[in-house]
């Protein structure tokens, strides 16, 4: 159990590291003398680089001991975070983020498989939930913590703090993780691409996450525009969403259903959250229900696609997870792009409408997954 907690801590570090520019956006922009939009591109570009690198780099490292990979990736996060604390120009920051994104794709492609190996006999969804709980905590508390450090000590200190934390987790992994020899040494990317099951995992994940991030990326302007939430309430609303996300992560790992069905519930929950958001224009109290439901949806959707990938391809866990990571980040990038265009050209209601249409499209695509389902005992 302690080893899986350590994986969760690694997930926390990587989760916060990925999103650090969001919580420190204006401070970084001022410090590097660039626009806020340019700093925002560090997040968008990061997601695209993860999507491009996840599959080939996971396959390239498929013959390396997973303990060595985990230790090396936490070391990479530590080095890059601390280096970012000292950069003096935007171009160097962008290069460092590209390097980090390449490691990110490998980390999220293998963490679920490593968790399953460290918790044999436990239900896949539950052990994956424990490992991924660090992501939920990162969203709920890590980003606000980084923002607070940035306000107190400056944005460079925030990068430094999480860099040191990455090294601490790396040291713990060196001591506590057992050798985890690679289970397969030769993977043919073209052969994997020809597998309909793996292509389906990428497409479904991309569509579901695109529906989520078309709106979630712009959660603050949506709250400002539709329910007319006072600025003083925004931090509290976001905290409710973050705490609910932690609950959603736990719920996703403990539902007595398959991960595919959990994704279905989450998509329906996303539609419900949008309904609450629209109602809050007339009944402001509905915005609190919106944040609670949306937070739970976010927690489930951070976890369940990886669990579903393992359910659909139990003999190709890491390959399946790499396709999932690719789809996940393609969905983040495409959703952020579509939502941004809708927000700037039509307004907040168009963002919610676009996310709703994508969610409705995801439901029949999810049903198509039944043809790939493998009859097997839950928990093995």
WOFEN-V550173 format. One record per residue. PSI is psi in whole degrees, 0 to 359 (none if undefined). Layout:
# WOFEN-V550173
psi:PSI
psi:PSI
This chain:
# WOFEN-V550173
psi:319
psi:324
psi:323
psi:324
psi:320
psi:320
psi:319
psi:322
psi:321
psi:320
psi:323
psi:313
psi:313
psi:324
psi:315
psi:317
psi:319
psi:321
psi:3
psi:316
psi:336
psi:310
psi:340
psi:21
psi:305
psi:325
psi:317
psi:318
psi:316
psi:319
psi:324
psi:1
psi:51
psi:174
psi:159
psi:326
psi:323
psi:320
psi:323
psi:327
psi:339
psi:327
psi:314
psi:312
psi:324
psi:313
psi:318
psi:320
psi:322
psi:315
psi:319
psi:325
psi:343
psi:309
psi:305
psi:323
psi:326
psi:319
psi:321
psi:326
psi:15
psi:340
psi:6
psi:140
psi:130
psi:331
psi:317
psi:318
psi:313
psi:313
psi:316
psi:322
psi:322
psi:324
psi:320
psi:315
psi:319
psi:314
psi:313
psi:317
psi:315
psi:322
psi:321
psi:333
psi:345
psi:0
psi:151
psi:358
psi:156
psi:321
psi:317
psi:321
psi:317
psi:319
psi:317
psi:321
psi:326
psi:314
psi:316
psi:320
psi:324
psi:321
psi:326
psi:316
psi:320
psi:316
psi:310
psi:341
psi:332
psi:346
psi:320
psi:317
psi:321
psi:318
psi:318
psi:321
psi:328
psi:343
psi:59
psi:142
psi:344
psi:151
psi:137
psi:313
psi:322
psi:313
psi:326
psi:321
psi:318
psi:316
psi:322
psi:357
psi:334
psi:328
psi:315
psi:318
psi:324
psi:316
psi:319
psi:317
psi:334
psi:315
psi:314
psi:323
psi:316
psi:318
psi:320
psi:317
psi:319
psi:321
psi:322
psi:315
psi:353
psi:154
psi:331
psi:323
psi:323
psi:315
psi:319
psi:318
psi:314
psi:336
psi:315
psi:319
psi:321
psi:318
psi:325
psi:317
psi:321
psi:315
psi:319
psi:320
psi:322
psi:326
psi:319
psi:331
psi:136
psi:166
psi:137
psi:76
psi:143
psi:138
psi:348
psi:133
psi:339
psi:109
psi:128
psi:114
psi:322
psi:323
psi:320
psi:320
psi:337
psi:354
psi:114
psi:326
psi:316
psi:321
psi:321
psi:317
psi:314
psi:315
psi:313
psi:313
psi:316
psi:316
psi:316
psi:314
psi:330
psi:318
psi:318
psi:309
psi:348
psi:323
psi:319
psi:326
psi:330
psi:34
psi:323
psi:308
psi:330
psi:317
psi:326
psi:326
psi:320
psi:301
psi:358
psi:47
psi:134
psi:146
psi:326
psi:339
psi:344
psi:313
psi:322
psi:320
psi:318
psi:326
psi:318
psi:316
psi:317
psi:316
psi:319
psi:329
psi:322
psi:317
psi:322
psi:323
psi:316
psi:316
psi:317
psi:331
psi:353
psi:3
psi:139
psi:40
psi:171
psi:161
psi:328
psi:317
psi:325
psi:320
psi:318
psi:314
psi:320
psi:320
psi:317
psi:321
psi:324
psi:317
psi:320
psi:320
psi:323
psi:324
psi:316
psi:320
psi:317
psi:319
psi:331
psi:344
psi:332
psi:328
psi:90
psi:331
psi:338
psi:341
psi:332
psi:321
psi:322
psi:313
psi:323
psi:312
psi:315
psi:322
psi:316
psi:316
psi:316
psi:317
psi:317
psi:318
psi:344
psi:336
psi:310
psi:325
psi:321
psi:316
psi:321
psi:321
psi:318
psi:322
psi:319
psi:332
psi:67
psi:338
psi:356
psi:52
psi:307
psi:322
psi:315
psi:318
psi:326
psi:322
psi:322
psi:314
psi:319
psi:310
psi:321
psi:311
psi:330
psi:320
psi:320
psi:310
psi:314
psi:320
psi:315
psi:320
psi:310
psi:316
psi:321
psi:318
psi:315
psi:319
psi:317
psi:334
psi:326
psi:324
psi:180
psi:323
psi:327
psi:327
psi:312
psi:320
psi:317
psi:318
psi:321
psi:315
psi:316
psi:321
psi:320
psi:325
psi:327
psi:330
psi:310
psi:328
psi:322
psi:320
psi:331
psi:338
psi:346
psi:330
psi:341
psi:355
psi:140
psi:118
psi:122
psi:159
psi:132
psi:137
psi:354
psi:none
